[in-house]
Amino acid sequence: MYDLIVAALQTDSTRVLTYRQPVGTLLQSLGTKVAPHDMSHYSPGDRMAASQKRDETQSELLAGLLDKLKATKEADGTSLFDHVALAYGSNIRTIHYLDNCPTVLTGGAANLKLGHHLVLPKDTPLCNVWLTMLHGLGIEAERHGDSTGLVKELRA
C-alpha cells in the first residue's frame, strides 16, 4: 500500500490521502493470535508482547515509507519527502484513554520544526496540531475542530 501511496503522490494523482493500516491483517501476517482490541488493554504477557511486535512492525513500515519518499526525486532535484506533510498516529495510547496520543509529524511541506520530541501542556487539543499544519501549508483557517490556537513550538 505504501508503494501505491508514493506512486499516487509522485504522479500527482492526489494531493491528499488518508490511510488506516488494517491492524488485524498486519497481526495475522505476524502470526499473532491476540485480537487487536485486546491489545489496547496492554496487560503483561501475550497482549503486551503482541502490542510491542505490532508497534515495532508498524514503525518499520513507516520508516520504509519515509525512505521511499526521500528516495523519490522530483524534476527540480528535491525529494517527494520535501513536498509532503505527513501525520502518523493513533487515536489510542493504552486502554481507552484519548489523551496523550502518540503522533509523528514529518515531511517538508508544512514548514514544521522536525526532529524533536514535543510534549504539549495538559489538555492541549490535538486539533491545535492540525491547525498548525494547515497554517504551515498556507491554509489560514481560524479553527479546526476543537482547536484553541497554534502550537508555536512546531512552527519552523
C-alpha positions in Angstrom: 0.0 0.0 0.0 2.8 2.4 0.8 4.2 1.9 -2.7 0.8 2.9 -4.1 0.8 6.0 -1.9 4.2 7.0 -3.1 3.1 6.4 -6.8 -0.1 8.4 -6.3 1.8 11.4 -4.8 4.6 11.2 -7.4 2.2 11.2 -10.3 0.1 14.0 -8.7 -2.9 11.7 -8.9 -3.8 13.1 -5.5 -2.6 15.7 -3.1 -4.4 14.5 0.0 -4.9 11.0 1.3 -5.8 9.1 4.4 -4.7 5.6 5.1 -5.7 3.4 8.0 -3.5 0.4 8.3 -5.5 -2.8 8.6 -4.2 -3.9 12.0 -6.0 -7.2 12.0 -4.3 -8.2 8.7 -1.0 -7.0 10.0 -1.3 -9.1 13.1 -2.3 -12.1 11.1 0.8 -11.7 8.9 2.9 -11.7 12.1 1.3 -14.9 13.3 -0.2 -13.0 16.3 -3.3 -14.7 17.9 -4.2 -11.7 20.1 -7.2 -9.7 18.8 -6.4 -6.0 18.0 -8.9 -4.7 20.6 -7.5 -6.9 23.3 -4.0 -5.4 22.7 -5.3 -2.0 23.7 -5.5 -3.1 27.3 -1.8 -3.6 27.3 -1.6 -6.0 30.2 1.6 -8.0 30.7 2.1 -11.3 28.9 0.8 -12.2 25.4 -1.1 -8.9 24.9 1.9 -6.8 25.7 4.2 -8.9 23.6 1.8 -8.7 20.6 1.4 -5.0 21.1 5.1 -4.5 21.1 5.6 -6.6 18.0 2.8 -4.6 16.2 4.4 -1.3 17.2 7.8 -2.4 16.0 6.4 -3.6 12.7 4.4 -0.5 12.1 7.4 1.6 12.9 9.5 -0.3 10.3 6.8 0.1 7.7 6.6 3.8 8.4 10.4 4.1 8.1 10.2 2.3 4.8 7.6 4.8 3.5 9.7 7.7 4.6 12.8 6.2 2.9 10.8 5.8 -0.3 9.5 9.4 -0.1 13.1 10.6 0.4 14.4 8.5 -2.5 11.8 9.6 -4.9 13.3 12.6 -6.8 11.4 15.4 -8.3 12.3 17.2 -11.5 13.8 20.1 -9.5 16.2 17.8 -7.6 14.2 17.8 -4.4 12.7 14.7 -3.0 9.0 13.9 -2.7 9.5 14.0 1.1 10.2 17.7 0.8 6.7 18.2 -0.7 4.8 16.1 1.8 3.2 16.9 5.1 2.7 13.5 6.9 0.9 12.8 10.2 1.1 9.3 11.6 -0.6 8.5 14.8 -3.2 6.6 16.8 -6.4 7.6 18.5 -5.5 5.5 21.4 -2.3 5.0 23.5 -3.3 2.5 26.2 -6.6 1.2 27.5 -9.2 3.6 26.2 -7.8 7.0 27.2 -7.9 9.6 24.4 -5.3 11.9 25.9 -1.5 11.9 25.3 -2.0 10.2 21.9 1.3 9.5 20.1 1.7 11.4 16.8 4.6 11.7 14.4 4.8 14.7 12.1 7.2 14.7 9.2 7.8 15.9 5.7 8.9 19.3 4.4 5.6 20.8 3.1 4.1 22.2 6.2 7.1 24.2 7.3 7.2 22.5 10.7 10.2 22.1 13.1 11.0 18.5 12.8 13.3 16.1 14.6 12.3 16.6 18.2 10.0 15.1 20.8 7.4 17.6 21.9 5.2 17.3 25.0 2.3 19.7 24.9 0.7 21.1 28.0 -2.0 19.0 29.6 -5.5 19.5 27.9 -4.0 20.9 24.6 -6.4 19.7 21.9 -4.8 17.6 19.2 -6.7 19.8 16.7 -4.1 22.6 17.6 -1.5 20.4 15.9 -3.8 20.0 12.8 -4.4 23.8 12.7 -0.7 24.5 12.9 -0.1 22.1 10.0 -2.9 23.8 8.0 -1.2 27.2 8.5 2.2 25.7 7.5 0.6 24.6 4.3 -0.7 28.1 3.6 -4.3 27.5 4.7 -5.1 30.2 7.2 -8.1 28.6 8.9 -9.3 30.3 12.1 -10.1 27.0 13.8 -10.0 23.3 13.2 -12.4 21.1 15.3 -11.9 21.9 19.0 -8.6 23.8 18.4 -7.8 26.7 20.8 -4.7 28.0 18.9 -1.5 27.2 17.1 1.4 25.2 18.6 4.2 27.7 18.3 6.8 25.1 19.2 6.0 23.3 15.9 6.5 26.3 13.6 9.8 26.4 11.8 
